[in-house]
């Protein structure tokens, strides 16, 4: 079973004038086959959108991977 989690200190959220949110976060996983989540919750807000960018790199000198994800969404 794969282990993966969102690295909380990596979360960045910004809003445009139309109310859309750009949400960026990093997933750390023990395998390269991670899933980029288009729907995430932070605090009391849920961001539903679509993935616009994913970049995956192996963490040096480990067997772990980090994936940088950006989604465009609305907050509810």
Secondary structure, 3 states (H helix, E strand, C coil): CCCEEEEEEEEEEEECCCCCEEEEEEEEECCCCCCCCCEEEECCEEEEEEEEEEEEEECCCCCCEEEEEEEEEEEC
